[in-house]
Amino acid sequence: MLDIRIHRANETAILACQGRLVLGRATATLESAMQSVRARILVLDLAGVEGIDAAGLGMLIRIKHHLESAGGQMRLLNPRPHVRELLSLTRLDTVLDVCVEAPLVRLRRWSEFVGHLRPCDASCV
């Protein structure tokens, strides 16, 4: 099961995901949430994602292509180490914008993060 909390600020939506992003209801939930926010910038906070399968990875790619075709962008924030490893093994980390907060630069509020959106820098994987 995948639980998603939606946070909005201006043209940005942050979807804080909790659970497993796998084939079935979870991928449908993510797709539905993405379509409902209608944001130009979509940030998927994956810190709470315990697992992901091929269908989940495919959904991330579909969301990215959908947003980019409409002039938007997507960023993955704080995936757990095993999710980052899977992104690396599949080389999707070269296609998706994956960022990890540095331990000393923890952001306290979503609005602070939204104000710092920019092209990925050295803190990105």
trRosetta pair geometry for C-beta under 8 A, 3 or more apart (Angstrom, degrees):
i j d omega theta_ij theta_ji phi_ij phi_ji
1 19 5.1 -93 96 -153 59 149
1 20 7.1 73 44 38 33 88
1 25 6.9 -17 -116 92 62 124
1 26 6.6 176 -150 -78 19 96
2 17 6.1 -25 -167 -160 104 97
2 18 7.2 141 -161 73 54 47
2 19 4.3 -161 -105 74 43 128
2 20 6.4 -107 -70 67 83 44
2 21 5.9 66 -95 -88 136 60
2 25 7.4 -176 25 112 93 81
2 26 3.8 102 -13 -137 121 88
2 29 5.0 175 76 72 111 140
2 30 6.4 -30 121 -48 156 93
2 49 7.9 6 -125 -112 101 88
3 17 7.5 140 77 -159 51 46
3 18 4.4 -22 63 65 100 103
3 19 5.5 115 9 -20 74 122
3 48 7.9 -55 66 124 94 141
4 15 5.2 -17 -163 -169 113 99
4 16 6.9 144 -158 71 54 50
4 17 5.5 -16 -102 -100 81 65
4 18 7.5 -174 -76 22 35 74
4 29 6.3 169 -4 147 122 108
4 30 6.8 144 -65 -98 144 60
4 33 4.8 -45 107 -89 159 164
5 15 7.4 149 73 -158 44 48
5 16 4.4 -14 59 57 98 107
5 18 7.6 40 -6 -6 96 112
6 13 6.2 -21 -162 -169 96 106
6 14 7.4 145 -158 77 46 52
6 15 5.8 -16 -101 -103 70 69
6 16 7.8 -155 -71 20 24 76
6 33 6.4 -165 -71 -164 117 107
6 36 7.8 -83 -85 93 163 112
6 37 6.0 -162 -150 -86 132 117
7 13 7.1 148 78 -162 49 54
7 14 4.3 -14 62 60 102 103
7 15 8.0 -164 25 -71 71 27
7 16 6.8 50 -5 -16 109 106
7 110 4.5 -120 145 -117 150 173
8 12 7.1 155 -155 89 52 57
8 13 5.2 -20 -101 -106 77 74
8 14 7.6 -162 -73 21 31 71
8 37 6.9 -175 -89 -150 108 103
8 39 7.1 -157 -126 -84 92 126
9 12 5.2 -10 68 64 81 103
9 14 7.8 20 13 -6 99 104
9 110 6.3 177 -22 125 130 105
9 111 5.6 156 -108 -106 152 70
9 114 4.2 -87 81 -60 140 175
10 114 6.8 144 33 168 107 136
11 39 6.0 126 167 -163 53 79
11 40 4.1 -12 171 33 117 113
11 41 5.8 80 116 13 90 94
12 39 5.8 64 -152 -173 16 133
12 40 7.4 -55 -73 62 49 76
12 41 4.3 -28 -105 77 80 110
12 42 7.6 174 -155 -80 60 26
12 43 6.6 22 -175 -5 105 107
12 114 4.8 173 66 -132 153 109
12 117 6.6 -170 -96 -34 144 155
13 37 3.8 58 -116 175 172 144
13 39 3.6 -161 -3 -22 104 153
13 41 7.4 163 24 88 59 60
13 42 5.5 -12 66 -114 93 70
13 43 7.2 -170 94 30 46 72
14 42 8.0 152 -92 -164 32 48
14 43 4.4 -19 -111 71 77 109
14 44 8.0 173 -159 -83 56 18
14 45 5.9 40 178 -23 100 111
14 77 7.8 -16 -144 21 104 146
14 110 5.4 -147 29 -145 152 123
14 113 7.1 67 -83 89 147 136
14 114 7.4 -110 -38 -69 118 97
15 30 7.5 105 150 -140 153 78
15 33 5.6 106 -125 135 134 133
15 34 7.2 -53 -43 -78 156 69
15 37 7.3 -120 -62 -32 105 153
15 42 6.9 6 -1 -171 109 94
15 43 7.1 175 25 87 65 55
15 44 5.3 -18 67 -113 103 64
15 45 6.7 -167 89 23 47 78
16 45 4.3 -16 -110 63 64 127
16 47 7.6 -28 -152 42 87 99
16 48 6.7 61 167 14 83 127
17 21 6.7 14 169 -64 146 113
17 30 7.2 9 -107 -100 128 107
17 44 6.2 11 -12 -173 123 89
17 45 6.4 174 17 79 72 64
17 46 5.8 -5 56 -107 118 53
17 48 5.9 -167 100 68 53 98
17 49 5.2 18 108 -63 115 100
18 48 3.6 -39 -104 137 68 142
18 49 7.3 -131 -117 -68 19 49
19 26 6.7 -147 111 -118 121 119
19 48 7.0 22 -5 134 45 100
19 49 6.9 -17 69 -119 41 56
19 50 6.5 -57 -179 17 22 102
20 26 6.0 -81 97 -95 69 163
20 49 7.0 102 -113 -161 28 73
20 50 5.5 -52 -76 64 76 94
20 51 4.5 -5 -127 61 98 94
20 52 7.2 -173 -166 -73 66 41
20 56 7.9 -109 161 -68 66 148
21 26 5.4 -173 -132 149 37 127
21 27 6.9 87 -175 -78 74 68
21 30 6.5 39 -133 -44 104 146
21 46 7.9 -50 -16 -130 140 104
21 49 5.5 -11 -11 -145 109 125
21 51 7.2 -162 37 98 63 52
21 52 4.5 0 68 -110 103 85
21 53 7.5 -159 102 22 64 65
21 56 3.5 105 127 -135 95 133
21 59 7.1 -133 176 56 111 133
22 26 5.2 69 47 46 58 143
22 27 7.2 -95 103 -34 24 94
22 51 6.6 9 -54 109 111 101
22 52 6.9 -169 -69 -142 65 33
22 53 4.5 58 -126 10 82 116
22 55 6.3 69 -176 61 43 113
22 56 5.6 -42 -81 -40 31 115
23 26 7.6 50 58 50 11 101
23 27 6.1 -12 -121 -5 33 131
23 53 6.0 -58 -15 78 87 134
23 54 7.7 8 -50 67 109 75
23 55 3.6 110 -78 10 80 161
23 56 7.5 -102 -44 -34 52 72
24 27 6.6 111 51 21 33 93
24 28 7.1 -68 140 2 35 106
24 55 7.7 88 -3 103 54 161
25 28 5.6 -63 -147 45 34 112
25 29 5.9 41 154 -28 70 106
26 29 5.6 -51 -147 31 28 114
26 30 6.6 26 155 -16 62 103
26 56 6.9 -24 114 -89 121 104
27 30 5.8 -51 -149 36 34 111
27 31 6.4 34 153 -18 65 106
27 55 5.2 -85 -55 144 150 108
27 56 6.1 -136 -84 -89 98 56
27 58 7.9 10 -136 73 140 94
27 59 4.6 -160 -146 -63 99 146
28 31 5.8 -54 -146 38 32 111
28 32 6.2 33 155 -20 65 109
29 32 5.8 -57 -147 38 27 111
29 33 6.3 27 155 -18 64 107
30 33 5.8 -55 -146 37 30 110
30 34 6.2 31 156 -21 65 107
30 56 7.9 89 9 -135 158 77
30 59 5.7 83 86 153 134 143
30 63 7.4 -76 144 -60 107 139
31 34 5.7 -54 -148 35 30 112
31 35 6.4 24 156 -15 64 108
31 59 6.3 -107 -59 -150 94 113
31 62 7.6 -12 -104 99 108 130
31 63 7.3 -144 -106 -76 65 99
32 35 6.0 -59 -148 39 29 107
32 36 6.2 27 156 -22 65 111
33 36 5.8 -59 -145 35 29 111
33 37 6.7 25 161 -22 64 106
34 37 6.5 -60 -153 28 27 106
34 42 6.4 31 -136 -141 91 155
34 63 5.3 -109 -134 -127 164 116
34 66 7.6 91 141 81 133 142
35 38 7.4 21 175 -60 40 72
37 42 7.0 120 86 -107 139 103
39 42 5.4 133 78 -74 115 76
39 72 7.1 111 113 -141 61 140
40 67 7.9 115 -169 -162 37 99
40 70 7.9 -134 -123 115 65 103
40 71 6.9 -37 -144 105 100 87
40 72 4.5 -159 -166 -110 50 95
40 73 7.5 27 148 22 70 71
41 72 6.3 -162 -70 -163 36 92
41 73 5.5 -5 -117 63 74 87
41 74 7.8 163 -163 -87 51 35
41 75 7.6 4 -175 4 93 103
41 117 6.1 42 179 -169 158 163
42 63 7.0 -102 94 164 153 117
42 67 5.9 -121 16 -96 121 149
42 72 6.7 52 -5 154 94 130
42 73 7.4 -167 32 97 70 45
42 74 4.7 -18 72 -109 99 81
42 75 7.6 173 92 26 53 62
43 74 7.5 164 -86 -159 31 56
43 75 5.0 -16 -114 66 76 96
43 76 8.0 153 -162 -98 59 15
43 77 5.5 27 180 -18 103 125
43 113 7.3 160 150 137 176 128
43 117 7.7 -122 -63 -100 125 118
44 60 7.4 -113 37 -121 166 97
44 63 7.8 79 -47 106 135 157
44 74 6.8 19 -7 -174 103 103
44 75 7.3 -171 27 90 69 47
44 76 5.3 -25 69 -112 101 63
44 77 6.7 175 83 20 45 80
45 48 7.4 46 121 12 92 92
45 77 4.7 -33 -105 73 62 114
45 78 6.1 12 -157 47 74 110
46 49 4.3 -40 -165 14 81 126
46 76 5.7 2 -6 -169 127 96
46 77 6.6 156 17 69 75 52
46 78 6.1 -175 62 86 68 64
46 79 4.1 0 92 -94 133 71
46 80 7.1 -114 131 -4 94 70
46 83 6.0 -136 148 118 134 163
47 77 7.2 -37 -32 114 93 83
47 78 4.0 -3 -69 117 94 126
47 79 7.5 -125 -74 -97 40 19
47 80 6.9 103 -149 -56 39 77
49 52 6.2 28 159 -53 127 101
49 79 6.7 -35 57 -134 120 77
49 80 6.5 -146 75 4 73 106
49 83 5.9 64 96 -74 114 154
50 80 7.3 26 -114 13 33 156
51 82 7.6 -28 -102 106 63 127
51 83 7.7 -170 -125 -78 23 93
52 56 4.0 -128 -159 94 86 146
52 57 6.2 104 149 -51 116 77
52 83 5.5 75 8 -124 124 99
52 86 6.3 -179 70 84 108 156
53 56 5.3 103 48 10 56 102
53 57 7.3 -109 111 -2 33 91
54 57 5.6 -52 -147 38 34 112
54 58 6.2 38 153 -21 66 106
55 58 5.5 -52 -147 37 31 115
55 59 6.4 37 152 -24 63 102
56 59 5.6 -50 -149 31 33 113
56 60 6.8 37 151 -21 63 99
57 60 5.7 -50 -155 30 35 113
57 61 6.7 32 149 -15 65 103
57 86 7.4 -124 -76 140 126 115
57 87 7.8 175 -120 -96 109 68
57 90 6.4 0 -155 91 155 172
57 92 6.2 -138 -159 -55 111 165
58 61 5.7 -55 -153 37 36 111
58 62 6.3 36 151 -20 68 105
59 62 5.6 -52 -145 37 34 112
59 63 6.3 36 155 -20 66 104
60 63 5.9 -54 -148 36 29 111
60 64 6.4 32 152 -20 63 106
60 74 7.9 176 -169 133 75 147
60 76 7.2 9 -149 -74 130 125
60 92 7.4 74 92 175 132 142
60 96 6.3 -7 149 -98 123 144
61 64 5.6 -54 -149 35 32 114
61 65 6.4 27 156 -15 66 106
61 92 7.3 -100 -69 -135 103 119
61 95 7.2 8 -112 123 95 139
61 96 7.6 -97 -86 -66 64 107
62 65 5.9 -57 -147 39 30 108
62 66 6.1 33 154 -22 65 109
63 66 5.6 -55 -146 36 30 114
63 67 6.3 26 158 -15 65 107
63 74 5.9 101 123 -91 101 162
64 67 6.1 -61 -149 39 26 106
64 68 6.1 19 158 -14 65 112
64 74 4.8 -114 -102 42 70 135
64 95 7.5 112 115 143 167 97
64 96 6.3 -118 -76 -107 150 83
65 68 5.9 -58 -140 42 29 108
65 69 6.1 30 160 -22 65 108
66 69 6.1 -58 -150 33 24 109
66 70 6.8 6 155 -3 59 111
67 70 6.0 -73 -155 46 31 101
67 72 3.7 -85 -176 85 89 111
67 73 6.1 -180 135 -57 126 6
67 74 5.1 129 42 -38 157 100
68 71 7.6 65 -168 -64 32 10
68 72 6.6 -99 -70 67 30 61
68 73 6.8 56 -85 -95 74 52
68 74 7.8 -78 -42 4 85 95
73 97 7.3 18 174 13 105 150
74 96 7.5 -51 101 -147 106 87
74 97 6.8 159 96 40 59 107
75 97 4.6 -60 -114 101 72 116
75 98 7.8 159 -169 -91 68 21
75 99 6.0 1 179 8 115 116
75 117 7.5 -165 1 -136 151 99
75 120 7.5 162 -127 -69 114 101
76 79 5.8 6 154 -38 119 110
76 87 7.9 -170 83 -97 163 157
76 96 5.7 32 -4 153 124 123
76 97 6.6 157 19 86 74 58
76 98 4.7 -19 69 -109 112 69
76 99 7.0 159 82 24 58 65
77 99 5.6 -19 -110 72 63 94
77 100 7.8 141 -165 -93 51 33
77 101 7.4 37 -172 -32 95 94
77 113 7.8 25 -124 -164 156 143
78 99 7.5 -21 -36 99 53 67
78 100 5.8 101 -99 -127 51 61
78 101 5.9 -12 -76 7 107 95
79 83 3.9 -116 176 96 113 122
79 84 5.0 150 93 -57 112 76
79 87 6.8 90 81 -12 165 137
79 98 6.4 -43 10 -151 121 113
79 100 7.6 -77 39 -84 65 93
80 83 4.9 88 55 10 75 105
80 84 7.1 -140 96 -6 35 89
81 84 5.5 -55 -145 38 32 113
81 85 6.3 36 155 -23 66 104
82 85 5.4 -45 -145 32 35 116
82 86 6.6 38 153 -19 63 101
83 86 5.7 -51 -151 35 34 111
83 87 6.5 37 149 -18 64 104
84 87 5.6 -54 -149 37 34 113
84 88 6.3 34 152 -20 66 106
84 93 7.2 54 -162 -87 69 131
84 98 6.9 134 -120 169 87 146
84 100 7.5 3 -89 -66 141 128
84 125 5.9 -62 -147 162 120 173
85 88 5.6 -55 -149 37 32 113
85 89 6.2 33 153 -21 67 106
86 89 5.6 -49 -141 36 32 112
86 90 6.3 16 162 -3 65 110
87 90 6.3 -67 -145 48 25 99
87 92 4.7 -93 -152 72 73 99
87 93 4.4 96 137 -56 104 89
87 96 6.7 -84 -152 52 125 128
87 98 6.2 112 139 -71 162 156
87 125 7.9 88 92 107 133 131
88 91 7.3 24 -175 -81 32 35
88 93 5.1 1 -84 -1 57 139
88 125 7.8 -82 -70 155 105 121
91 94 5.2 -21 176 18 80 117
91 95 7.3 73 129 -11 74 100
92 95 5.3 -61 -154 43 54 108
92 96 5.3 22 156 3 88 113
93 96 6.4 -57 -115 56 30 89
93 98 5.4 -54 -134 16 83 141
93 125 5.9 -68 -156 118 127 100
97 120 5.3 -167 -157 -41 97 129
97 124 7.0 -51 -172 -150 71 142
98 120 7.8 46 58 -119 39 150
98 124 6.2 127 86 -169 55 89
98 125 4.7 -44 105 58 112 102
99 120 5.7 -150 -77 -121 104 102
99 123 6.2 43 -158 110 92 93
99 124 4.4 -53 -100 -105 73 85
99 125 7.1 -179 -103 9 22 77
100 123 6.5 -139 70 163 64 81
100 124 7.1 134 17 -125 69 33
100 125 5.6 60 -9 -35 112 105
101 105 5.9 -143 -173 88 85 87
101 106 6.0 82 149 -105 138 50
101 107 6.5 -121 -121 0 140 91
101 123 7.1 12 -126 172 25 131
102 105 4.3 53 63 24 98 108
102 123 5.4 -91 -37 -127 99 116
103 106 7.0 -10 -171 -46 36 95
105 123 7.4 -69 59 -114 146 150
107 110 7.8 85 130 -96 122 24
107 112 4.7 -173 -161 93 103 118
107 113 4.7 95 144 -64 166 89
107 116 7.4 -137 -98 25 136 141
108 112 6.2 63 49 11 71 149
109 112 4.9 103 63 -2 79 99
109 113 7.6 -147 100 -1 48 84
110 113 5.5 -56 -157 36 42 112
110 114 6.2 42 150 -22 74 104
111 114 5.6 -49 -144 35 35 113
111 115 6.4 38 155 -20 64 105
112 115 5.9 -58 -154 36 30 112
112 116 6.7 16 153 -10 63 113
113 116 5.8 -72 -153 42 33 104
113 117 7.3 59 149 -54 66 80
114 117 6.1 -20 -160 -20 39 112
118 121 7.3 19 97 -30 110 106
120 123 7.7 -129 -167 68 75 71
120 124 3.5 8 -173 -28 115 164
121 124 6.3 124 55 1 34 101
